[in-house]
C-alpha cells in the first residue's frame, strides 16, 4: 500500500486545514499573543478547504498510481486570486466559482487575501513561513495601472517590467523563485516565448520542527510496500507518544504538530481494505471537517518514513476540470490586465519540494501563471494566382478546371 504520496499530500493541504475548524463568522488563530492575529471568514475557510480537496482529487486522477505527488492548494489559490482580479465576464465567473468563492464579493475575497499575505507568516514564531508574490511583464506591453496597484496593495506583489527578449530575464524570474524558497525551487521557467507578456508567481516556503522530535537512533530500515505490490527498503522513523488520532473503517489518522501547535501534519494511513488513491477519490472537505471533531489525544505508536523529493505539474487540465475552461482559450477576457484584450491564460504550473526527517519538515511551492497574447487565426488569402476545380462529388467527375491569374481580367 503506497502511503508516501498521500502522506505528503496531507501536508500540502494543511495550510487550509488549519482554517477549517470553526463554524463561527470569523476564524482567529489561537493564542494570538504569541503570534499574529489571523482572521479568516468561515465561508472563505470552508470553501477554500473544499478547493484543496477538489484539487487533490483531480491531481491524483491525472497522475500514475505509483507516482509521488505534492501540491500546494494555498499557493495555487493565491496565484489564481491574482489572475481572477485581471479577469472579467465569464472568465472571471468561472475562476471565482472554481475557487469556490462565487458567493462572495471580490472585495471581501481580496480583503482575506490581504490578511493572509500579511498575517499568516507570523502565526507561529517557532515556524518559518514565507509567502511572496511577484509579477513580471514585457516592458513593451501595457498593464492597466489599476491592476498593478491592486497587485501591490492587496497581494503585496513586486511588479516589474522587463525585457523579455533578454536571456537575463529568465534568470531574474528563476532567481526570485529560488530566493523565496530557500533554494529549494531553483527554476520555474526554461524560456520566454514571443507570445508571453506576463508571469504571475506565488512562492510559499515552510520550515517547521516537530513539537516532539523523532529520535534518530530509533530510525531503522523497514520494508515499504508499493502500489504494485513490490517492496522497497526505507528509513522508517519511530515515535511512541501521545498524539491526536482517530481510527475509522478506512484509515487511521494522526497529527504531528510543529512548533507551538499552530501548524500540524495530519497523516492518513489507509487500512488494509483500501488504498491511498481510493481514499483520495472519496475524501471530501466535509469528511475532513468531521475528522477534526473525532481526533482525540491518546498514546499511539507510529512509523513514518523519511522522504525528500521535488515535484512539478502543469495544472491546465486540472483547472479546466474544476470549472474554468474559458481562461485557457481565445474567448478569455482579461481586459482588467490590458484593455486591448486578446490575452489568455496559457499555462498554470506548480513546482514543489518536500523533505521530512527526524527534526521536522521543509516544504516549498511556486505557482506560475503565464499570460500570453492570443494567436490570430492564420488567414489563407488568395492574393496570388490560384487554381480552382468544379466537380461532382459522388462520381468524382470534374466539370471545370481553371486558374485565376488576374481577378480583374474580364476576358
C-alpha positions as CSV (number, residue, x, y, z in Angstrom):
1,X,0.0,0.0,0.0
2,X,1.6,3.3,-1.0
3,X,1.3,5.8,1.8
4,X,4.1,8.2,0.9
5,X,2.2,10.1,-1.8
6,X,-0.9,10.6,0.3
7,X,1.2,11.5,3.4
8,X,2.9,14.2,1.5
9,X,-0.3,15.4,0.1
10,X,-1.7,15.7,3.6
11,X,1.0,18.3,4.4
12,X,0.1,20.2,1.2
13,X,-3.4,20.8,2.3
14,X,-2.6,21.6,5.9
15,X,-2.4,25.3,5.1
16,X,-6.1,25.4,4.6
17,X,-6.9,22.7,7.1
18,X,-6.0,24.9,10.0
19,X,-8.6,27.4,8.9
20,X,-11.4,25.0,8.6
21,X,-12.2,24.0,12.1
22,X,-14.7,26.6,13.2
23,X,-18.3,27.4,12.3
24,X,-18.2,31.0,13.6
25,X,-18.3,34.0,11.3
26,X,-14.6,34.7,11.9
27,X,-11.8,32.2,12.4
28,X,-9.0,33.5,14.6
29,X,-5.7,31.8,15.2
30,X,-5.4,30.6,18.9
31,X,-3.2,32.2,21.5
32,X,-2.9,35.3,19.4
33,X,-0.5,36.8,22.0
34,X,2.3,34.5,20.8
35,X,1.8,35.2,17.1
36,X,-0.1,37.4,14.6
37,X,-3.9,37.6,14.7
38,X,-5.1,35.7,11.6
39,X,-8.8,36.4,10.9
40,X,-10.4,34.5,8.0
41,X,-14.2,34.4,7.4
42,X,-15.8,31.0,8.0
43,X,-17.2,30.9,4.4
44,X,-13.8,31.6,2.9
45,X,-12.2,28.9,5.1
46,X,-14.7,26.2,4.3
47,X,-14.8,27.0,0.6
48,X,-11.0,27.0,0.2
49,X,-10.8,23.8,2.1
50,X,-13.2,22.3,-0.4
51,X,-11.0,23.7,-3.2
52,X,-8.0,22.0,-1.6
53,X,-9.6,18.5,-1.7
54,X,-11.1,19.1,-5.1
55,X,-7.6,19.9,-6.4
56,X,-6.1,16.9,-4.7
57,X,-8.6,14.6,-6.2
58,X,-8.1,15.9,-9.7
59,X,-4.3,15.8,-9.4
60,X,-4.4,12.2,-8.1
61,X,-6.6,11.1,-11.0
62,X,-4.2,12.7,-13.5
63,X,-1.0,11.1,-12.2
64,X,0.1,7.4,-12.4
65,X,-0.9,5.4,-9.3
66,X,2.7,4.7,-8.3
67,X,4.0,8.3,-8.5
68,X,4.6,10.6,-5.6
69,X,2.7,13.9,-5.7
70,X,2.9,17.0,-3.6
71,X,0.9,20.2,-4.3
72,X,0.1,23.4,-2.5
73,X,-3.6,24.4,-2.8
74,X,-2.8,27.6,-0.9
75,X,-0.1,28.7,-3.4
76,X,-2.4,27.9,-6.3
77,X,-5.3,29.7,-4.7
78,X,-3.4,32.9,-4.2
79,X,-1.9,32.8,-7.7
80,X,-5.4,32.3,-9.1
81,X,-6.6,35.2,-6.9
82,X,-4.2,37.5,-8.7
83,X,-5.4,36.1,-12.1
84,X,-9.0,36.5,-11.0
85,X,-8.6,40.2,-10.4
86,X,-7.4,40.6,-14.0
87,X,-10.3,38.8,-15.5
88,X,-13.8,39.9,-16.4
89,X,-17.1,38.4,-17.6
90,X,-17.5,34.7,-18.0
91,X,-13.7,34.2,-17.4
92,X,-13.9,35.8,-14.0
93,X,-17.1,34.0,-13.0
94,X,-15.5,30.6,-13.9
95,X,-12.3,31.3,-11.9
96,X,-14.2,32.6,-8.9
97,X,-16.5,29.5,-9.0
98,X,-13.5,27.2,-9.3
99,X,-12.1,28.8,-6.2
100,X,-15.5,28.1,-4.5
101,X,-15.8,31.8,-3.8
102,X,-18.7,32.6,-6.1
103,X,-21.0,33.6,-3.3
104,X,-18.6,36.3,-2.0
105,X,-17.8,39.7,-3.4
106,X,-14.4,40.2,-4.9
107,X,-13.8,43.0,-2.4
108,X,-14.3,40.6,0.5
109,X,-12.2,38.0,-1.2
110,X,-9.4,40.4,-1.7
111,X,-9.6,41.5,2.0
112,X,-8.9,37.9,3.0
113,X,-6.0,37.5,0.6
114,X,-4.5,40.7,2.0
115,X,-4.9,39.4,5.5
116,X,-3.3,36.0,4.6
117,X,-0.3,37.7,3.0
118,X,0.2,40.0,6.0
119,X,-0.5,37.7,8.9
120,X,-0.2,34.0,8.0
121,X,3.6,34.1,8.1
122,X,3.6,35.3,11.7
123,X,1.0,32.9,13.2
124,X,3.7,30.7,14.8
125,X,7.0,32.4,15.7
126,X,8.6,28.9,16.0
127,X,7.8,28.0,12.4
128,X,9.3,29.7,9.3
129,X,6.5,30.5,6.8
130,X,7.2,32.8,3.8
131,X,4.6,34.0,1.4
132,X,5.5,36.2,-1.6
133,X,4.1,37.3,-4.9
134,X,5.8,38.7,-8.0
135,X,4.5,39.8,-11.4
136,X,6.8,40.2,-14.4
137,X,5.6,41.8,-17.6
138,X,7.1,42.5,-21.0
139,X,8.2,46.2,-20.9
140,X,6.6,46.9,-24.3
141,X,3.2,45.6,-23.0
142,X,0.8,48.0,-21.3
143,X,-0.6,46.7,-18.0
144,X,-3.6,48.7,-16.6
145,X,-2.4,50.9,-13.7
146,X,-5.4,49.9,-11.5
147,X,-4.4,46.2,-11.9
148,X,-0.8,46.9,-10.9
149,X,-1.9,48.9,-7.9
150,X,-4.2,46.1,-6.8
151,X,-1.3,43.6,-7.1
152,X,1.0,45.6,-4.9
153,X,-1.6,46.7,-2.4
154,X,-3.7,43.6,-1.9
155,X,-1.2,40.8,-2.8
156,X,2.0,42.7,-1.7
157,X,3.5,41.7,-5.1
158,X,6.6,43.2,-6.6
159,X,5.7,44.2,-10.2
160,X,8.5,44.5,-12.7
161,X,8.6,45.5,-16.4
162,X,11.4,43.5,-18.1
163,X,13.0,43.0,-21.5
164,X,11.5,39.6,-22.3
165,X,13.9,39.3,-25.3
166,X,16.9,39.3,-22.9
167,X,18.1,35.9,-21.7
168,X,18.8,37.5,-18.3
169,X,15.1,37.9,-17.6
170,X,14.6,34.2,-17.3
171,X,17.5,34.2,-14.8
172,X,15.8,37.0,-12.8
173,X,12.5,35.2,-12.5
174,X,14.1,31.9,-11.6
175,X,16.4,33.7,-9.1
176,X,13.4,35.2,-7.4
177,X,11.8,31.8,-7.1
178,X,15.0,30.3,-5.6
179,X,15.5,33.1,-3.2
180,X,11.9,32.9,-1.9
181,X,12.1,29.1,-1.4
182,X,15.5,29.0,0.3
183,X,17.0,27.5,-2.9
184,X,14.6,24.5,-2.9
185,X,13.0,25.5,-6.2
186,X,15.8,27.0,-8.3
187,X,13.9,27.0,-11.7
188,X,10.3,27.6,-12.7
189,X,10.6,28.6,-16.3
190,X,13.0,27.5,-19.1
191,X,12.4,30.2,-21.6
192,X,10.1,33.1,-22.5
193,X,8.1,32.7,-25.7
194,X,7.3,35.6,-28.1
195,X,3.6,35.5,-27.2
196,X,4.3,35.6,-23.4
197,X,3.5,39.0,-22.0
198,X,3.1,38.4,-18.2
199,X,4.1,36.0,-15.5
200,X,2.4,35.9,-12.1
201,X,4.2,33.9,-9.4
202,X,3.3,32.9,-5.8
203,X,6.0,31.4,-3.6
204,X,5.3,29.5,-0.4
205,X,8.1,28.3,1.9
206,X,7.6,26.3,5.1
207,X,10.1,25.0,7.7
208,X,8.9,23.6,11.0
209,X,10.5,21.4,13.6
210,X,8.3,18.7,15.2
211,X,7.0,19.6,18.6
212,X,8.1,16.1,19.6
213,X,11.1,15.0,17.5
214,X,11.8,11.5,16.4
215,X,15.0,10.1,17.9
216,X,17.5,9.3,15.2
217,X,18.6,6.1,17.0
218,X,15.1,4.7,16.6
219,X,15.2,5.1,12.8
220,X,15.8,1.8,11.1
221,X,15.4,0.0,7.7
222,X,11.8,-1.3,7.1
223,X,10.1,-2.7,4.0
224,X,7.7,-0.4,2.2
225,X,5.0,-2.0,0.0
226,X,4.4,-0.1,-3.2
227,X,1.1,0.2,-5.0
228,X,2.3,-2.5,-7.4
229,X,2.8,-5.0,-4.5
230,X,6.6,-5.0,-4.7
231,X,8.6,-3.8,-1.7
232,X,11.5,-1.4,-1.1
233,X,13.6,-0.7,2.0
234,X,13.1,2.7,3.5
235,X,14.4,4.6,6.6
236,X,11.5,4.3,9.0
237,X,11.3,6.8,11.9
238,X,9.5,5.6,15.0
239,X,7.6,7.5,17.7
240,X,5.5,6.2,20.6
241,X,3.9,9.2,22.3
242,X,0.6,11.0,22.9
243,X,-0.9,12.5,19.8
244,X,-4.3,13.5,18.5
245,X,-5.5,10.5,16.5
246,X,-8.6,8.9,15.0
247,X,-9.5,5.4,13.8
248,X,-12.0,5.0,11.0
249,X,-13.2,2.0,9.0
250,X,-11.0,3.1,6.0
251,X,-8.0,4.8,7.6
252,X,-6.1,5.8,10.7
253,X,-5.3,9.5,11.1
254,X,-2.8,11.1,13.4
255,X,-1.5,14.7,13.9
256,X,2.2,15.6,14.2
257,X,2.3,19.2,15.5
258,X,5.1,21.7,14.6
259,X,6.4,24.5,16.8
260,X,3.7,25.9,19.0
261,X,1.0,23.5,17.6
262,X,-0.4,26.1,15.2
263,X,0.7,24.0,12.2
264,X,0.4,20.2,12.0
265,X,0.9,17.4,9.6
266,X,-2.1,15.1,9.5
267,X,-1.2,11.7,8.2
268,X,-4.0,9.5,6.9
269,X,-2.8,5.9,6.7
270,X,-5.2,3.7,4.6
271,X,-6.3,0.5,6.2
272,X,-5.6,-2.9,4.6
273,X,-9.0,-2.8,2.9
274,X,-8.3,0.2,0.8
275,X,-5.5,2.3,-0.9
276,X,-4.3,5.9,-0.8
277,X,-5.7,6.5,-4.3
278,X,-9.1,5.1,-3.4
279,X,-9.1,7.3,-0.3
280,X,-8.3,10.4,-2.3
281,X,-11.3,9.6,-4.7
282,X,-13.8,9.7,-1.9
283,X,-12.3,12.1,0.7
284,X,-14.2,15.4,0.8
285,X,-14.0,18.7,2.7
286,X,-16.9,17.5,4.8
287,X,-15.0,14.3,5.7
288,X,-12.1,16.5,6.7
289,X,-14.2,18.7,8.9
290,X,-15.7,15.6,10.5
291,X,-12.3,14.2,11.1
292,X,-11.3,17.2,13.1
293,X,-14.1,16.5,15.5
294,X,-13.2,12.9,16.0
295,X,-9.5,13.4,16.7
296,X,-8.7,12.7,20.4
297,X,-5.4,12.7,22.3
298,X,-4.0,9.3,23.2
299,X,-1.0,7.1,23.2
300,X,0.0,5.8,19.7
301,X,3.0,4.0,18.2
302,X,3.7,5.3,14.7
303,X,6.2,4.8,12.0
304,X,6.9,7.5,9.4
305,X,9.4,7.1,6.5
306,X,11.9,9.7,5.8
307,X,11.5,11.2,2.4
308,X,12.5,14.0,0.2
309,X,11.5,14.8,-3.4
310,X,10.7,17.5,-5.9
311,X,7.5,17.6,-8.0
312,X,6.2,19.5,-11.0
313,X,2.8,19.6,-12.6
314,X,1.0,21.6,-15.3
315,X,-2.4,22.4,-14.0
316,X,-4.3,23.5,-17.1
317,X,-6.2,20.2,-17.3
318,X,-6.9,20.1,-13.6
319,X,-8.3,23.7,-13.6
320,X,-10.3,23.1,-16.7
321,X,-11.9,20.0,-15.0
322,X,-12.6,22.1,-11.9
323,X,-14.6,24.6,-13.9
324,X,-12.5,27.3,-15.5
325,X,-12.0,26.3,-19.2
326,X,-12.5,29.7,-20.8
327,X,-9.4,31.3,-19.3
328,X,-7.2,28.9,-21.4
329,X,-8.9,29.8,-24.8
330,X,-9.1,32.6,-27.2
331,X,-12.5,33.5,-25.6
332,X,-10.8,34.5,-22.4
333,X,-11.4,38.0,-21.0
334,X,-8.5,39.6,-19.2
335,X,-9.3,43.2,-20.1
336,X,-8.6,44.3,-16.5
337,X,-5.0,43.4,-17.2
338,X,-5.0,45.1,-20.5
339,X,-8.0,46.9,-22.1
340,X,-6.8,45.9,-25.5
341,X,-7.8,42.3,-24.7
342,X,-6.5,39.4,-26.8
343,X,-5.0,37.7,-23.7
344,X,-5.3,34.1,-22.4
345,X,-4.0,32.1,-19.6
346,X,-1.6,29.9,-21.5
347,X,-0.3,27.9,-18.5
348,X,-0.6,27.4,-14.8
349,X,2.3,25.3,-13.4
350,X,3.4,24.4,-9.9
351,X,6.8,23.3,-8.7
352,X,7.1,21.9,-5.2
353,X,9.7,20.4,-2.8
354,X,9.3,18.5,0.5
355,X,11.7,16.9,2.9
356,X,10.7,15.1,6.1
357,X,13.2,13.8,8.7
358,X,13.6,13.3,12.4
359,X,13.8,17.1,13.0
360,X,10.8,18.3,11.1
361,X,9.6,19.3,7.6
362,X,10.8,21.7,4.9
363,X,8.5,22.4,2.1
364,X,8.2,24.9,-0.7
365,X,6.0,25.7,-3.7
366,X,6.0,28.1,-6.5
367,X,2.9,28.5,-8.7
368,X,3.4,30.2,-12.0
369,X,0.6,31.7,-14.1
370,X,1.6,32.5,-17.7
371,X,-0.4,35.1,-19.6
372,X,0.0,35.3,-23.4
373,X,-1.4,37.1,-26.3
374,X,-3.9,35.1,-28.3
375,X,-2.8,34.0,-31.8
376,X,-5.0,35.3,-34.5
377,X,-6.2,32.5,-36.8
378,X,-3.9,32.1,-39.8
379,X,-5.6,33.7,-42.9
380,X,-5.1,32.0,-46.2
381,X,-5.5,34.8,-48.7
382,X,-5.8,34.1,-52.4
383,X,-3.6,37.1,-53.1
384,X,-1.6,35.3,-55.8
385,X,-2.5,33.2,-58.9
386,X,-4.5,30.1,-57.9
387,X,-6.3,27.1,-59.4
388,X,-9.9,26.1,-59.0
389,X,-11.8,23.0,-59.9
390,X,-15.6,22.5,-60.3
391,X,-16.5,18.8,-59.9
392,X,-19.3,16.4,-58.9
393,X,-18.5,14.8,-55.6
394,X,-20.4,11.5,-55.7
395,X,-18.9,10.4,-59.1
396,X,-15.7,12.3,-58.9
397,X,-16.5,13.9,-62.3
398,X,-14.5,17.1,-62.9
399,X,-16.6,19.6,-64.7
400,X,-14.2,22.5,-64.9
401,X,-10.7,23.5,-64.0
402,X,-9.4,26.9,-64.0
403,X,-6.7,29.3,-62.9
404,X,-7.1,32.9,-61.8
405,X,-4.0,34.8,-62.7
406,X,-5.6,38.3,-62.6
407,X,-9.1,38.6,-60.9
408,X,-9.5,42.0,-62.6
409,X,-9.4,40.5,-66.1
410,X,-12.9,40.3,-67.6
411,X,-11.8,38.5,-70.7
